[in-house]
Amino acid sequence: MKHNTFPSRTLATLALVGLTVASLSAQNLRNRGTIVNTGTATYNSITNHRTGTGGTIVNRGTLNSNTTFVNGDGATALGRVRNYVGGTGAGTVRVTTNWSNGGGTFDNDSLGGGTFVGRLRIGGTATATGTFDTDSGAVEYFGSGAQTIVRARYGALIASGSNVKTVSDTVVVRDSLRIASGSTLQLDATTDTLAILSATNTNAGTFTATSGAVNYGADADQTVFGGQYQRLYLSGSSAARSKTSTSGLSFVASGSLSVGANDTLV
C-alpha cells in the first residue's frame, strides 16, 4: 500500500490550514517532522514516527484515522501530539480502531482556560505507556466491542457506542462523566478505582462496580449512579452537600459504604 511520507525530514513542517483533505483517506501517514492541522484531514492510518525519529502533530481541526493511531514506537522514536493550538482553539482526533501512545506525549488539554476542549475519540483498544495529559480534555470510548478505559485524569469521560467499557487501575474524572444509552461502564477488579470529582454526570446506560472502589468526591451536590457496588465513598464536601441516588443502590457481599462528615446520601 502506498504511504504518505511527508514530511521526510525531521525539521520539515507541513501546515494544513483550513483544508478538507478527505482524499488522503486511502493513505497511511508516517510522520517524523511537524504537521499543523487546522482543517479536516482523514487518513487510513496515522503513525507519528518514522525511521527511528518521532514526529510532532499540532491539531486545531479534525484529524481522522480510519484504522490505527500510533504515537511512538515505545523505545526511541517518541511522538508528540498537541490537540490544540496555543490558547486559540482545540481539535478533535478520531481513531476508528486502536490508539497507542507508545512512550510518546499526547496532550489533549488546552491553554484556553476551559474555553477550548480537546477531544479524543477511540473506537478500539487504547494503550498509554507514555505521557497522556487529558485532565481538562474530553475522551470518548465509542467502540462497538468491549473496551478498557486507560488510567488517566480525564476532564470529560464519555462511554458510548455499545458493549462494556471497563475501568483500568485508577481513573479520575474532573469535569463530567457520561454513559450513553447502550453502553455499560464497569469496574471488575478489586484494585480498580474510579474517582468522580465532577458535579455533572449522566447515566443513560448501565453502571456496575461489583469490584473496586468508587468515590463521588466533588465539593458539590452529586448524583450517585444506581447499581451494585463493592466499595462506595461519598466525600470531598467542605460544606453540607447532597449525594443523591436516583435509583437503587446495592452492595456485593462484604461491600462497604463510607459517607463523609459534610455529605448526605439522599
Accessible surface in RSA format (square Angstrom, percent):
REM  Atomic radii and reference values for relative SASA: ProtOr
REM  Chains: A
REM  Algorithm: Lee & Richards
REM  Probe-radius: 1.40
REM  Slices: 20
REM RES _ NUM      All-atoms   Total-Side   Main-Chain    Non-polar    All polar
REM                ABS   REL    ABS   REL    ABS   REL    ABS   REL    ABS   REL
RES MET A   1   166.38  86.2  92.79  61.4  73.59 175.2 106.03  90.1  60.34  79.9
RES LYS A   2   157.34  76.8 140.35  86.1  16.99  40.5  94.06  84.7  63.28  67.4
RES HIS A   3    80.32  43.9  67.26  46.8  13.06  33.4  45.41  46.8  34.91  40.6
RES ASN A   4     9.45   6.5   3.16   3.1   6.29  15.1   8.13  19.6   1.32   1.3
RES THR A   5    56.42  40.1  53.92  54.7   2.50   6.0  22.04  29.6  34.38  52.0
RES PHE A   6    70.49  35.3  67.25  41.7   3.24   8.4  70.20  42.6   0.29   0.8
RES PRO A   7    10.41   7.6   6.30   5.7   4.11  14.9  10.41   8.6   0.00   0.0
RES SER A   8    58.05  49.1  53.60  71.5   4.45  10.3  25.57  54.4  32.49  45.5
RES ARG A   9   172.17  72.3 170.93  87.1   1.23   2.9  62.15  84.9 110.01  66.7
RES THR A  10    66.72  47.5  57.51  58.3   9.21  21.9  44.20  59.4  22.52  34.0
RES LEU A  11   166.67  92.8 142.39 101.9  24.28  61.0 145.87 102.4  20.80  56.0
RES ALA A  12    21.79  20.0  13.28  20.5   8.51  19.4  21.05  29.6   0.74   2.0
RES THR A  13    91.11  64.8  56.33  57.1  34.78  82.9  38.25  51.4  52.86  79.9
RES LEU A  14    50.96  28.4  50.22  35.9   0.74   1.9  50.96  35.8   0.00   0.0
RES ALA A  15    56.29  51.8  35.30  54.5  21.00  47.8  35.30  49.7  21.00  55.6
RES LEU A  16    13.56   7.6  13.56   9.7   0.00   0.0  13.56   9.5   0.00   0.0
RES VAL A  17    98.46  64.8  86.00  77.9  12.47  30.0  86.00  74.7  12.47  33.8
RES GLY A  18    60.67  74.8   0.00   N/A  60.67  74.8  29.15  80.0  31.52  70.6
RES LEU A  19    90.29  50.3  88.11  63.0   2.18   5.5  89.99  63.2   0.30   0.8
RES THR A  20   105.29  74.9  75.01  76.0  30.28  72.2  47.09  63.2  58.20  88.0
RES VAL A  21    26.55  17.5  24.26  22.0   2.29   5.5  26.55  23.1   0.00   0.0
RES ALA A  22    54.55  50.2  49.48  76.4   5.06  11.5  49.75  70.1   4.79  12.7
RES SER A  23   102.67  86.8  67.54  90.1  35.13  80.9  58.95 125.5  43.72  61.2
RES LEU A  24    34.40  19.2  34.40  24.6   0.00   0.0  34.40  24.2   0.00   0.0
RES SER A  25    43.16  36.5  37.83  50.5   5.33  12.3  10.16  21.6  33.00  46.2
RES ALA A  26    66.25  60.9  54.69  84.4  11.56  26.3  61.82  87.1   4.43  11.7
RES GLN A  27    37.70  21.1  37.70  27.6   0.00   0.0   7.47  15.9  30.23  22.9
RES ASN A  28    13.92   9.6  13.92  13.4   0.00   0.0   3.08   7.4  10.84  10.5
RES LEU A  29     1.38   0.8   1.17   0.8   0.21   0.5   1.17   0.8   0.21   0.6
RES ARG A  30    82.31  34.6  82.31  42.0   0.00   0.0   8.75  12.0  73.56  44.6
RES ASN A  31     0.00   0.0   0.00   0.0   0.00   0.0   0.00   0.0   0.00   0.0
RES ARG A  32    59.07  24.8  58.13  29.6   0.94   2.2   0.17   0.2  58.90  35.7
RES GLY A  33     2.37   2.9   0.00   N/A   2.37   2.9   0.00   0.0   2.37   5.3
RES THR A  34    35.24  25.1  35.24  35.7   0.00   0.0  14.89  20.0  20.36  30.8
RES ILE A  35     2.63   1.5   2.63   2.0   0.00   0.0   2.63   1.9   0.00   0.0
RES VAL A  36    38.11  25.1  38.11  34.5   0.00   0.0  38.11  33.1   0.00   0.0
RES ASN A  37     0.45   0.3   0.45   0.4   0.00   0.0   0.10   0.3   0.34   0.3
RES THR A  38    30.07  21.4  11.87  12.0  18.20  43.4  11.31  15.2  18.76  28.4
RES GLY A  39    10.89  13.4   0.00   N/A  10.89  13.4   9.26  25.4   1.63   3.6
RES THR A  40    45.54  32.4  45.20  45.8   0.34   0.8  20.67  27.8  24.86  37.6
RES ALA A  41     0.00   0.0   0.00   0.0   0.00   0.0   0.00   0.0   0.00   0.0
RES THR A  42    18.86  13.4  18.83  19.1   0.03   0.1  11.99  16.1   6.87  10.4
RES TYR A  43     0.88   0.4   0.88   0.5   0.00   0.0   0.55   0.4   0.33   0.4
RES ASN A  44    35.00  24.1  35.00  33.8   0.00   0.0   1.09   2.6  33.90  32.8
RES SER A  45    17.05  14.4  17.05  22.8   0.00   0.0   7.77  16.5   9.28  13.0
RES ILE A  46     0.21   0.1   0.21   0.2   0.00   0.0   0.21   0.2   0.00   0.0
RES THR A  47    28.37  20.2  28.37  28.8   0.00   0.0  10.08  13.5  18.29  27.6
RES ASN A  48     0.00   0.0   0.00   0.0   0.00   0.0   0.00   0.0   0.00   0.0
RES HIS A  49    31.83  17.4  31.79  22.1   0.05   0.1  23.86  24.6   7.97   9.3
RES ARG A  50    46.85  19.7  46.64  23.8   0.21   0.5   0.37   0.5  46.48  28.2
RES THR A  51    97.35  69.2  59.63  60.5  37.72  89.9  75.32 101.2  22.03  33.3
RES GLY A  52    50.18  61.9   0.00   N/A  50.18  61.9  25.46  69.9  24.72  55.4
RES THR A  53    39.36  28.0  36.38  36.9   2.98   7.1  19.52  26.2  19.84  30.0
RES GLY A  54    21.32  26.3   0.00   N/A  21.32  26.3   2.76   7.6  18.55  41.6
RES GLY A  55     2.75   3.4   0.00   N/A   2.75   3.4   0.85   2.3   1.90   4.3
RES THR A  56    41.53  29.5  41.52  42.1   0.01   0.0  16.44  22.1  25.09  37.9
RES ILE A  57     1.40   0.8   1.40   1.0   0.00   0.0   1.40   1.0   0.00   0.0
RES VAL A  58    12.49   8.2  12.49  11.3   0.00   0.0  12.49  10.8   0.00   0.0
RES ASN A  59     0.00   0.0   0.00   0.0   0.00   0.0   0.00   0.0   0.00   0.0
RES ARG A  60    95.88  40.3  82.42  42.0  13.46  32.0   5.94   8.1  89.95  54.5
RES GLY A  61    13.31  16.4   0.00   N/A  13.31  16.4  10.60  29.1   2.71   6.1
RES THR A  62    46.51  33.1  46.32  47.0   0.19   0.5  18.75  25.2  27.76  42.0
RES LEU A  63     2.51   1.4   2.46   1.8   0.05   0.1   2.46   1.7   0.05   0.1
RES ASN A  64    25.43  17.5  25.43  24.6   0.00   0.0   6.51  15.7  18.92  18.3
RES SER A  65     0.95   0.8   0.12   0.2   0.83   1.9   0.12   0.3   0.83   1.2
RES ASN A  66    62.49  43.1  53.80  52.0   8.69  20.9  16.00  38.5  46.50  44.9
RES THR A  67    45.77  32.6  45.77  46.4   0.00   0.0  43.60  58.6   2.16   3.3
RES THR A  68    45.21  32.2  45.21  45.8   0.00   0.0  32.25  43.3  12.96  19.6
RES PHE A  69     0.12   0.1   0.11   0.1   0.02   0.0   0.11   0.1   0.02   0.0
RES VAL A  70    43.68  28.7  43.68  39.5   0.00   0.0  43.68  38.0   0.00   0.0
RES ASN A  71     0.00   0.0   0.00   0.0   0.00   0.0   0.00   0.0   0.00   0.0
RES GLY A  72     2.50   3.1   0.00   N/A   2.50   3.1   0.00   0.0   2.50   5.6
RES ASP A  73    67.43  47.2  33.70  33.5  33.73  79.8  24.83  58.4  42.60  42.5
RES GLY A  74    51.67  63.7   0.00   N/A  51.67  63.7  16.81  46.1  34.86  78.1
RES ALA A  75    70.38  64.7  44.27  68.3  26.10  59.4  52.73  74.3  17.64  46.7
RES THR A  76   114.10  81.2  88.65  89.9  25.45  60.6  77.23 103.7  36.87  55.7
RES ALA A  77     0.16   0.1   0.16   0.2   0.00   0.0   0.16   0.2   0.00   0.0
RES LEU A  78    81.55  45.4  62.71  44.9  18.85  47.4  62.71  44.0  18.85  50.7
RES GLY A  79     2.16   2.7   0.00   N/A   2.16   2.7   0.00   0.0   2.16   4.8
RES ARG A  80   103.81  43.6 103.81  52.9   0.00   0.0  37.70  51.5  66.11  40.1
RES VAL A  81     0.00   0.0   0.00   0.0   0.00   0.0   0.00   0.0   0.00   0.0
RES ARG A  82    70.12  29.4  70.12  35.7   0.00   0.0   8.00  10.9  62.12  37.6
RES ASN A  83     0.00   0.0   0.00   0.0   0.00   0.0   0.00   0.0   0.00   0.0
RES TYR A  84    14.45   6.7  14.45   8.2   0.00   0.0   0.99   0.7  13.46  16.6
RES VAL A  85    36.37  23.9  36.37  32.9   0.00   0.0  36.37  31.6   0.00   0.0
RES GLY A  86    28.28  34.9   0.00   N/A  28.28  34.9  27.33  75.0   0.94   2.1
RES GLY A  87    36.71  45.3   0.00   N/A  36.71  45.3  13.10  36.0  23.61  52.9
RES THR A  88    85.69  60.9  66.43  67.3  19.27  45.9  69.59  93.5  16.10  24.3
RES GLY A  89     6.74   8.3   0.00   N/A   6.74   8.3   6.74  18.5   0.00   0.0
RES ALA A  90    24.32  22.4   2.57   4.0  21.75  49.5   2.75   3.9  21.56  57.1
RES GLY A  91     3.53   4.3   0.00   N/A   3.53   4.3   2.46   6.7   1.07   2.4
RES THR A  92    36.13  25.7  35.93  36.4   0.20   0.5  13.04  17.5  23.09  34.9
RES VAL A  93     0.30   0.2   0.30   0.3   0.00   0.0   0.30   0.3   0.00   0.0
RES ARG A  94    74.38  31.2  74.30  37.9   0.07   0.2  18.39  25.1  55.98  33.9
RES VAL A  95     0.00   0.0   0.00   0.0   0.00   0.0   0.00   0.0   0.00   0.0
RES THR A  96    49.80  35.4  43.20  43.8   6.60  15.7  40.84  54.9   8.96  13.5
RES THR A  97    51.59  36.7  50.73  51.4   0.85   2.0  50.74  68.2   0.84   1.3
RES ASN A  98    68.18  47.0  67.46  65.2   0.72   1.7  13.44  32.3  54.74  52.9
RES TRP A  99     0.83   0.3   0.00   0.0   0.83   2.0   0.00   0.0   0.83   1.4
RES SER A 100    30.01  25.4  30.01  40.0   0.00   0.0  16.86  35.9  13.15  18.4
RES ASN A 101     0.00   0.0   0.00   0.0   0.00   0.0   0.00   0.0   0.00   0.0
RES GLY A 102     9.12  11.3   0.00   N/A   9.12  11.3   9.12  25.0   0.00   0.0
RES GLY A 103    25.62  31.6   0.00   N/A  25.62  31.6  12.92  35.4  12.71  28.5
RES GLY A 104     2.06   2.5   0.00   N/A   2.06   2.5   1.44   4.0   0.62   1.4
RES THR A 105    36.82  26.2  36.48  37.0   0.34   0.8  11.47  15.4  25.36  38.3
RES PHE A 106     0.00   0.0   0.00   0.0   0.00   0.0   0.00   0.0   0.00   0.0
RES ASP A 107    16.96  11.9  16.96  16.9   0.00   0.0   1.57   3.7  15.39  15.3
RES ASN A 108     0.00   0.0   0.00   0.0   0.00   0.0   0.00   0.0   0.00   0.0
RES ASP A 109    17.01  11.9  16.74  16.7   0.28   0.7  12.20  28.7   4.81   4.8
RES SER A 110    17.86  15.1   1.60   2.1  16.26  37.5   1.80   3.8  16.06  22.5
RES LEU A 111   128.34  71.5 100.12  71.6  28.22  70.9 104.79  73.6  23.55  63.4
RES GLY A 112    17.98  22.2   0.00   N/A  17.98  22.2   8.68  23.8   9.30  20.8
RES GLY A 113    80.27  99.0   0.00   N/A  80.27  99.0  47.46 130.2  32.81  73.5
RES GLY A 114    55.48  68.4   0.00   N/A  55.48  68.4  29.80  81.8  25.69  57.5
RES THR A 115   103.20  73.4  70.43  71.4  32.77  78.1  51.20  68.8  52.00  78.6
RES PHE A 116    66.76  33.4  60.80  37.7   5.96  15.5  63.94  38.8   2.83   8.1
RES VAL A 117    71.31  46.9  51.11  46.3  20.20  48.7  51.53  44.8  19.78  53.6
RES GLY A 118     0.12   0.1   0.00   N/A   0.12   0.1   0.00   0.0   0.12   0.3
RES ARG A 119    75.87  31.9  75.87  38.7   0.00   0.0  23.73  32.4  52.14  31.6
RES LEU A 120     0.00   0.0   0.00   0.0   0.00   0.0   0.00   0.0   0.00   0.0
RES ARG A 121    56.85  23.9  56.85  29.0   0.00   0.0   8.80  12.0  48.05  29.1
RES ILE A 122     0.00   0.0   0.00   0.0   0.00   0.0   0.00   0.0   0.00   0.0
RES GLY A 123    13.72  16.9   0.00   N/A  13.72  16.9   0.86   2.4  12.86  28.8
RES GLY A 124    16.15  19.9   0.00   N/A  16.15  19.9  16.01  43.9   0.13   0.3
RES THR A 125    81.66  58.1  76.54  77.6   5.12  12.2  47.18  63.4  34.48  52.1
RES ALA A 126     9.99   9.2   0.02   0.0   9.96  22.7   0.02   0.0   9.96  26.4
RES THR A 127    57.31  40.8  54.73  55.5   2.58   6.2  38.94  52.3  18.38  27.8
RES ALA A 128    33.53  30.8   3.95   6.1  29.58  67.3   3.95   5.6  29.58  78.4
RES THR A 129    98.11  69.8  64.26  65.1  33.84  80.7  66.52  89.4  31.58  47.7
RES GLY A 130    29.51  36.4   0.00   N/A  29.51  36.4   8.76  24.0  20.75  46.5
RES THR A 131    78.79  56.0  73.97  75.0   4.82  11.5  43.67  58.7  35.12  53.1
RES PHE A 132    28.15  14.1   5.68   3.5  22.48  58.5   5.68   3.4  22.48  64.3
RES ASP A 133    55.47  38.9  50.85  50.6   4.62  10.9  15.42  36.3  40.05  39.9
RES THR A 134     1.58   1.1   0.00   0.0   1.58   3.8   0.00   0.0   1.58   2.4
RES ASP A 135    47.91  33.6  47.91  47.7   0.00   0.0   3.12   7.4  44.78  44.7
RES SER A 136    39.61  33.5  33.63  44.9   5.97  13.8  27.04  57.6  12.56  17.6
RES GLY A 137     0.15   0.2   0.00   N/A   0.15   0.2   0.09   0.3   0.05   0.1
RES ALA A 138     4.92   4.5   4.92   7.6   0.00   0.0   4.92   6.9   0.00   0.0
RES VAL A 139     0.00   0.0   0.00   0.0   0.00   0.0   0.00   0.0   0.00   0.0
RES GLU A 140    12.83   7.4  12.76   9.7   0.07   0.2   0.09   0.2  12.74  10.4
RES TYR A 141     0.12   0.1   0.12   0.1   0.00   0.0   0.12   0.1   0.00   0.0
RES PHE A 142    32.07  16.0  25.02  15.5   7.05  18.3  25.02  15.2   7.05  20.2
RES GLY A 143     2.38   2.9   0.00   N/A   2.38   2.9   2.38   6.5   0.00   0.0
RES SER A 144    92.22  77.9  76.50 102.1  15.71  36.2  40.58  86.4  51.64  72.3
RES GLY A 145    36.66  45.2   0.00   N/A  36.66  45.2  32.14  88.2   4.52  10.1
RES ALA A 146    78.82  72.5  49.22  76.0  29.59  67.3  49.53  69.7  29.29  77.6
RES GLN A 147     9.30   5.2   2.15   1.6   7.15  17.0   7.59  16.2   1.71   1.3
RES THR A 148    67.76  48.2  63.71  64.6   4.06   9.7  32.06  43.1  35.71  54.0
RES ILE A 149     0.05   0.0   0.05   0.0   0.00   0.0   0.05   0.0   0.00   0.0
RES VAL A 150    14.96   9.8  13.53  12.2   1.43   3.5  14.96  13.0   0.00   0.0
RES ARG A 151   152.83  64.2 138.26  70.5  14.57  34.7  37.49  51.2 115.34  69.9
RES ALA A 152    13.63  12.5   0.48   0.7  13.15  29.9  13.08  18.4   0.55   1.5
RES ARG A 153   117.05  49.1 111.28  56.7   5.77  13.7  53.62  73.3  63.43  38.4
RES TYR A 154     0.00   0.0   0.00   0.0   0.00   0.0   0.00   0.0   0.00   0.0
RES GLY A 155     0.16   0.2   0.00   N/A   0.16   0.2   0.16   0.4   0.00   0.0
RES ALA A 156    17.19  15.8  16.36  25.2   0.83   1.9  16.36  23.0   0.83   2.2
RES LEU A 157     0.85   0.5   0.44   0.3   0.41   1.0   0.44   0.3   0.41   1.1
RES ILE A 158    12.72   7.2  12.72   9.5   0.00   0.0  12.72   9.2   0.00   0.0
RES ALA A 159     0.32   0.3   0.32   0.5   0.00   0.0   0.32   0.4   0.00   0.0
RES SER A 160    12.18  10.3  12.18  16.3   0.00   0.0  10.80  23.0   1.38   1.9
RES GLY A 161    38.62  47.6   0.00   N/A  38.62  47.6  23.68  65.0  14.94  33.5
RES SER A 162    46.39  39.2  46.39  61.9   0.00   0.0  34.56  73.6  11.83  16.6
RES ASN A 163    69.34  47.8  51.01  49.3  18.33  44.1  14.91  35.9  54.43  52.6
RES VAL A 164    44.42  29.2  44.25  40.1   0.17   0.4  44.25  38.5   0.17   0.5
RES LYS A 165     0.00   0.0   0.00   0.0   0.00   0.0   0.00   0.0   0.00   0.0
RES THR A 166    23.81  16.9  23.81  24.1   0.00   0.0  14.44  19.4   9.37  14.2
RES VAL A 167     1.31   0.9   0.00   0.0   1.31   3.2   0.00   0.0   1.31   3.5
RES SER A 168    39.57  33.4  35.92  47.9   3.65   8.4   7.88  16.8  31.69  44.4
RES ASP A 169    60.38  42.3  52.97  52.7   7.41  17.5  15.79  37.2  44.58  44.5
RES THR A 170    45.72  32.5  44.09  44.7   1.64   3.9  27.11  36.4  18.62  28.1
RES VAL A 171     0.00   0.0   0.00   0.0   0.00   0.0   0.00   0.0   0.00   0.0
RES VAL A 172    16.20  10.7  16.20  14.7   0.00   0.0  16.20  14.1   0.00   0.0
RES VAL A 173     0.00   0.0   0.00   0.0   0.00   0.0   0.00   0.0   0.00   0.0
RES ARG A 174    93.10  39.1  80.09  40.8  13.01  31.0   5.05   6.9  88.05  53.4
RES ASP A 175    73.88  51.8  59.70  59.4  14.18  33.5  25.82  60.8  48.06  47.9
RES SER A 176    32.62  27.6  32.59  43.5   0.03   0.1  15.68  33.4  16.95  23.7
RES LEU A 177     1.24   0.7   0.25   0.2   0.99   2.5   0.25   0.2   0.99   2.7
RES ARG A 178    99.68  41.9  99.43  50.7   0.25   0.6  39.50  54.0  60.18  36.5
RES ILE A 179     0.52   0.3   0.00   0.0   0.52   1.2   0.00   0.0   0.52   1.4
RES ALA A 180    17.67  16.2  15.05  23.2   2.62   6.0  17.67  24.9   0.00   0.0
RES SER A 181    86.55  73.1  70.44  94.0  16.11  37.1  34.34  73.1  52.21  73.1
RES GLY A 182    53.99  66.6   0.00   N/A  53.99  66.6  37.43 102.7  16.57  37.1
RES SER A 183     1.12   0.9   0.00   0.0   1.12   2.6   0.16   0.3   0.96   1.3
RES THR A 184    28.96  20.6  28.96  29.4   0.00   0.0   7.96  10.7  21.00  31.7
RES LEU A 185     0.34   0.2   0.34   0.2   0.00   0.0   0.34   0.2   0.00   0.0
RES GLN A 186    39.05  21.8  39.05  28.5   0.00   0.0   0.23   0.5  38.82  29.4
RES LEU A 187     0.85   0.5   0.00   0.0   0.85   2.1   0.00   0.0   0.85   2.3
RES ASP A 188    81.48  57.1  58.62  58.3  22.86  54.0  18.98  44.7  62.50  62.3
RES ALA A 189    39.46  36.3  34.55  53.3   4.91  11.2  39.46  55.6   0.00   0.0
RES THR A 190    77.57  55.2  70.23  71.2   7.35  17.5  45.49  61.1  32.09  48.5
RES THR A 191   111.66  79.4  92.97  94.2  18.70  44.6  81.61 109.6  30.06  45.4
RES ASP A 192     8.06   5.6   8.06   8.0   0.00   0.0   0.00   0.0   8.06   8.0
RES THR A 193    41.99  29.9  41.99  42.6   0.00   0.0  23.97  32.2  18.02  27.2
RES LEU A 194     0.00   0.0   0.00   0.0   0.00   0.0   0.00   0.0   0.00   0.0
RES ALA A 195    14.19  13.1  14.19  21.9   0.00   0.0  14.19  20.0   0.00   0.0
RES ILE A 196     0.00   0.0   0.00   0.0   0.00   0.0   0.00   0.0   0.00   0.0
RES LEU A 197    65.31  36.4  52.53  37.6  12.78  32.1  52.53  36.9  12.78  34.4
RES SER A 198     1.79   1.5   0.00   0.0   1.79   4.1   1.79   3.8   0.00   0.0
RES ALA A 199    56.64  52.1  34.89  53.8  21.75  49.5  34.90  49.1  21.74  57.6
RES THR A 200    89.81  63.9  84.74  85.9   5.07  12.1  55.83  75.0  33.98  51.4
RES ASN A 201    13.63   9.4   0.15   0.1  13.48  32.5   0.62   1.5  13.01  12.6
RES THR A 202    73.09  52.0  68.93  69.9   4.16   9.9  68.73  92.3   4.36   6.6
RES ASN A 203    54.30  37.4  19.39  18.7  34.90  84.0   6.57  15.8  47.73  46.1
RES ALA A 204    72.71  66.9  43.46  67.1  29.25  66.5  53.74  75.7  18.97  50.2
RES GLY A 205    28.31  34.9   0.00   N/A  28.31  34.9   6.01  16.5  22.30  49.9
RES THR A 206    73.91  52.6  70.69  71.7   3.22   7.7  42.38  56.9  31.53  47.7
RES PHE A 207     6.28   3.1   0.00   0.0   6.28  16.3   0.00   0.0   6.28  18.0
RES THR A 208    32.28  23.0  32.28  32.7   0.00   0.0  25.97  34.9   6.32   9.5
RES ALA A 209     0.38   0.4   0.38   0.6   0.00   0.0   0.38   0.5   0.00   0.0
RES THR A 210    53.84  38.3  48.09  48.8   5.75  13.7  27.51  36.9  26.33  39.8
RES SER A 211    23.22  19.6  23.22  31.0   0.00   0.0   0.00   0.0  23.22  32.5
RES GLY A 212     0.15   0.2   0.00   N/A   0.15   0.2   0.00   0.0   0.15   0.3
RES ALA A 213     9.22   8.5   9.22  14.2   0.00   0.0   9.22  13.0   0.00   0.0
RES VAL A 214     0.01   0.0   0.01   0.0   0.00   0.0   0.01   0.0   0.00   0.0
RES ASN A 215    39.08  27.0  39.08  37.8   0.00   0.0   8.27  19.9  30.81  29.8
RES TYR A 216     0.00   0.0   0.00   0.0   0.00   0.0   0.00   0.0   0.00   0.0
RES GLY A 217    12.72  15.7   0.00   N/A  12.72  15.7   1.22   3.4  11.50  25.7
RES ALA A 218     6.45   5.9   3.35   5.2   3.10   7.0   6.45   9.1   0.00   0.0
RES ASP A 219    69.38  48.6  49.67  49.4  19.70  46.6  25.31  59.6  44.07  43.9
RES ALA A 220    26.07  24.0  25.85  39.9   0.21   0.5  26.07  36.7   0.00   0.0
RES ASP A 221    88.43  61.9  78.64  78.3   9.79  23.2  28.02  65.9  60.41  60.3
RES GLN A 222     6.09   3.4   0.00   0.0   6.09  14.5   4.38   9.3   1.70   1.3
RES THR A 223    48.17  34.3  46.74  47.4   1.44   3.4  13.63  18.3  34.54  52.2
RES VAL A 224     0.00   0.0   0.00   0.0   0.00   0.0   0.00   0.0   0.00   0.0
RES PHE A 225     6.16   3.1   3.78   2.3   2.38   6.2   6.16   3.7   0.00   0.0
RES GLY A 226    14.43  17.8   0.00   N/A  14.43  17.8   3.76  10.3  10.67  23.9
RES GLY A 227    22.32  27.5   0.00   N/A  22.32  27.5  20.62  56.6   1.70   3.8
RES GLN A 228    68.52  38.3  65.75  48.1   2.77   6.6  11.98  25.5  56.54  42.9
RES TYR A 229     0.02   0.0   0.02   0.0   0.00   0.0   0.02   0.0   0.00   0.0
RES GLN A 230    31.15  17.4  31.02  22.7   0.12   0.3   2.62   5.6  28.52  21.6
RES ARG A 231    68.81  28.9  68.41  34.9   0.40   1.0  30.21  41.3  38.60  23.4
RES LEU A 232     0.87   0.5   0.00   0.0   0.87   2.2   0.00   0.0   0.87   2.3
RES TYR A 233    81.79  38.2  81.79  46.5   0.00   0.0  53.26  40.0  28.53  35.2
RES LEU A 234     1.44   0.8   0.00   0.0   1.44   3.6   0.00   0.0   1.44   3.9
RES SER A 235    36.20  30.6  35.50  47.4   0.70   1.6  30.50  64.9   5.70   8.0
RES GLY A 236    45.27  55.8   0.00   N/A  45.27  55.8  26.36  72.3  18.91  42.4
RES SER A 237    13.51  11.4   0.00   0.0  13.51  31.1   0.56   1.2  12.95  18.1
RES SER A 238    88.10  74.4  55.15  73.6  32.95  75.9  48.54 103.4  39.56  55.4
RES ALA A 239    52.91  48.7  47.51  73.3   5.40  12.3  52.91  74.5   0.00   0.0
RES ALA A 240    92.28  84.8  68.44 105.6  23.84  54.2  69.46  97.8  22.82  60.4
RES ARG A 241    77.19  32.4  72.00  36.7   5.19  12.4   3.80   5.2  73.38  44.5
RES SER A 242    41.50  35.1  41.00  54.7   0.51   1.2  10.36  22.1  31.15  43.6
RES LYS A 243     0.00   0.0   0.00   0.0   0.00   0.0   0.00   0.0   0.00   0.0
RES THR A 244    46.67  33.2  46.67  47.3   0.00   0.0  34.60  46.5  12.07  18.2
RES SER A 245    25.52  21.6   7.83  10.4  17.69  40.7   7.83  16.7  17.69  24.8
RES THR A 246   110.09  78.3  72.06  73.0  38.04  90.7  60.84  81.7  49.25  74.5
RES SER A 247    65.67  55.5  49.84  66.5  15.83  36.5  50.76 108.1  14.92  20.9
RES GLY A 248    62.54  77.1   0.00   N/A  62.54  77.1  43.27 118.8  19.26  43.1
RES LEU A 249    47.36  26.4  14.90  10.7  32.47  81.6  15.35  10.8  32.01  86.2
RES SER A 250    54.56  46.1  49.28  65.8   5.28  12.2  42.44  90.4  12.13  17.0
RES PHE A 251    68.96  34.5  44.14  27.3  24.82  64.6  44.14  26.8  24.82  71.0
RES VAL A 252    34.01  22.4  26.43  23.9   7.58  18.3  30.21  26.2   3.81  10.3
RES ALA A 253    96.10  88.4  68.82 106.2  27.28  62.1  80.82 113.8  15.28  40.5
RES SER A 254   114.70  96.9  66.59  88.9  48.11 110.8  60.10 128.0  54.60  76.5
RES GLY A 255    27.17  33.5   0.00   N/A  27.17  33.5   0.37   1.0  26.80  60.0
RES SER A 256    53.82  45.5  46.13  61.6   7.68  17.7  45.79  97.5   8.03  11.2
RES LEU A 257    78.41  43.7  45.10  32.3  33.30  83.7  45.31  31.8  33.10  89.1
RES SER A 258    53.43  45.1  47.89  63.9   5.54  12.8  20.73  44.1  32.70  45.8
RES VAL A 259    66.26  43.6  35.88  32.5  30.39  73.2  35.89  31.2  30.37  82.4
RES GLY A 260    24.79  30.6   0.00   N/A  24.79  30.6  20.57  56.5   4.22   9.4
RES ALA A 261   112.75 103.7  61.77  95.3  50.98 116.0  74.82 105.4  37.93 100.5
RES ASN A 262    62.73  43.3  54.55  52.7   8.18  19.7   5.76  13.9  56.97  55.1
RES ASP A 263    11.11   7.8   1.63   1.6   9.48  22.4   0.01   0.0  11.10  11.1
RES THR A 264    78.30  55.7  75.37  76.4   2.94   7.0  47.82  64.2  30.48  46.1
RES LEU A 265    60.79  33.9  36.21  25.9  24.58  61.8  36.21  25.4  24.58  66.1
RES VAL A 266    96.40  63.4  66.24  60.0  30.17  72.7  93.38  81.1   3.02   8.2
END  Absolute sums over single chains surface
CHAIN  1 A    10716.5       8087.5       2629.0       5834.7       4881.8
END  Absolute sums over all chains
TOTAL         10716.5       8087.5       2629.0       5834.7       4881.8
